[in-house]
Amino acid sequence: MVAVEEIDHLENPYLPAREFFRVLRPGKLLTLTTANFLNLRSRMKFLAWGTLSWFDEWTYRRGFHVNAVPMYELRHILTEADFAVDGARVNRRPFGMRAAAALVGPLLRLVARDGGRPDSPNARDLLTGEVLLMRARKMSGA
């Protein structure tokens, strides 16, 4: 099952996660995508304007993005719905973002003391990608 760019348009992301679990058969995969506001562009926008990329007043008033669901919260939502989370990936990694992450990423990892873990908010992929992809598997028959 694939849910593309929808979780950030909902007021309550827990409800669809439970429904996905209900309709999937055991062993099947769920792939969710959402805007990756952990990337450097969004972080810089937050520092300058106090809003995240894709989650500002303009997009909210037009009914676009209403709920910024960070990677760690999405992992928690899926775990609470009894999914086994397979990890986070990104797509659309522009060259400029990759170059900036090569310069800034080591400093962020040093300050955060996260050791460069792949699931860290300061992992190179999360600093560069525009779309976050989260995969989870339904493990039980519940």
C-alpha positions as CSV (number, residue, x, y, z in Angstrom):
1,M,0.0,0.0,0.0
2,V,1.3,3.5,-0.8
3,A,0.1,6.8,0.7
4,V,1.7,9.6,-1.3
5,E,1.9,13.1,0.2
6,E,-1.3,12.8,2.3
7,I,-0.4,12.5,5.9
8,D,0.6,16.2,6.2
9,H,-2.8,17.2,4.9
10,L,-4.7,15.6,7.8
11,E,-5.4,17.0,11.2
12,N,-4.9,13.6,12.9
13,P,-2.2,11.3,11.3
14,Y,-2.9,8.5,13.8
15,L,-6.3,7.6,12.3
16,P,-5.1,6.7,8.8
17,A,-2.1,4.8,10.3
18,R,-4.5,2.6,12.2
19,E,-6.7,2.2,9.1
20,F,-3.8,1.2,7.0
21,F,-2.9,-1.5,9.6
22,R,-6.5,-2.7,9.6
23,V,-6.8,-3.2,5.8
24,L,-3.3,-4.6,5.1
25,R,-2.6,-8.3,5.3
26,P,0.2,-9.5,7.6
27,G,3.6,-9.2,6.0
28,K,2.6,-6.5,3.5
29,L,4.4,-3.2,3.2
30,L,3.1,0.4,3.7
31,T,5.1,3.2,2.1
32,L,4.2,6.8,3.2
33,T,5.7,9.9,1.7
34,T,5.6,13.4,3.1
35,A,7.4,16.7,2.7
36,N,10.9,16.4,4.2
37,F,11.2,19.6,6.3
38,L,14.4,18.3,7.9
39,N,16.4,19.3,4.9
40,L,18.7,22.3,4.9
41,R,16.5,24.5,2.8
42,S,13.6,24.1,5.3
43,R,15.9,24.6,8.3
44,M,17.2,27.8,6.9
45,K,13.7,29.0,6.2
46,F,12.8,28.3,9.8
47,L,15.8,30.2,11.0
48,A,15.0,33.2,8.8
49,W,11.2,33.3,8.9
50,G,10.1,31.0,11.7
51,T,8.2,28.7,9.3
52,L,9.1,25.4,7.7
53,S,9.2,24.9,4.0
54,W,5.7,23.8,2.7
55,F,4.2,24.6,6.1
56,D,3.7,28.4,6.1
57,E,0.7,30.7,6.3
58,W,0.2,30.7,2.6
59,T,-0.1,26.9,2.2
60,Y,-2.2,26.5,5.4
61,R,-4.8,29.1,4.3
62,R,-5.1,27.3,0.9
63,G,-5.7,24.0,2.6
64,F,-2.5,22.4,1.5
65,H,-0.3,21.3,4.4
66,V,-1.9,21.5,7.8
67,N,0.2,19.2,10.0
68,A,4.0,18.9,9.8
69,V,4.8,15.4,10.9
70,P,8.5,15.0,11.6
71,M,10.3,11.8,10.8
72,Y,10.5,10.7,14.5
73,E,6.8,11.3,15.0
74,L,5.9,9.4,11.9
75,R,8.0,6.5,13.1
76,H,6.1,6.7,16.5
77,I,2.7,6.9,14.8
78,L,3.5,3.8,12.7
79,T,4.9,1.9,15.7
80,E,1.8,2.8,17.8
81,A,-0.3,1.3,15.0
82,D,1.7,-1.9,15.3
83,F,3.8,-1.6,12.2
84,A,7.5,-2.6,12.1
85,V,9.2,0.5,10.6
86,D,11.8,-0.3,8.0
87,G,13.4,3.1,8.0
88,A,13.4,6.5,6.3
89,R,14.7,7.4,2.8
90,V,14.4,10.5,0.7
91,N,14.2,11.3,-3.0
92,R,14.9,14.4,-5.1
93,R,18.3,15.4,-3.8
94,P,19.3,18.5,-5.7
95,F,23.1,19.0,-6.2
96,G,23.1,22.3,-4.3
97,M,21.6,20.7,-1.3
98,R,24.1,17.8,-1.4
99,A,27.0,20.3,-1.6
100,A,25.6,22.3,1.3
101,A,25.1,19.1,3.4
102,A,28.7,18.1,2.7
103,L,29.8,21.3,4.3
104,V,27.3,21.8,7.1
105,G,26.3,18.1,7.9
106,P,29.5,17.2,9.8
107,L,29.1,20.3,12.0
108,L,25.4,19.5,12.7
109,R,26.3,15.8,13.6
110,L,29.1,17.0,15.9
111,V,26.9,19.5,17.7
112,A,24.0,17.0,18.0
113,R,26.4,14.2,19.1
114,D,24.4,11.7,17.1
115,G,27.4,9.9,15.6
116,G,26.1,10.1,12.1
117,R,23.4,7.4,12.5
118,P,21.4,6.8,9.3
119,D,18.2,7.5,11.2
120,S,19.4,10.7,12.7
121,P,17.7,14.0,11.7
122,N,21.2,15.1,10.7
123,A,21.9,12.2,8.3
124,R,23.1,13.3,4.9
125,D,20.1,12.0,3.1
126,L,17.6,13.8,5.4
127,L,19.6,17.1,5.0
128,T,19.3,17.0,1.2
129,G,16.1,15.2,0.2
130,E,12.9,17.0,-0.6
131,V,10.5,14.1,0.0
132,L,10.6,11.7,3.0
133,L,9.7,8.1,2.3
134,M,8.9,5.9,5.3
135,R,8.4,2.1,4.9
136,A,6.7,-0.1,7.4
137,R,5.5,-3.7,7.5
138,K,2.5,-5.2,9.1
139,M,3.9,-8.0,11.2
140,S,1.0,-9.4,13.2
141,G,-2.4,-10.7,12.2
142,A,-4.2,-8.4,14.6
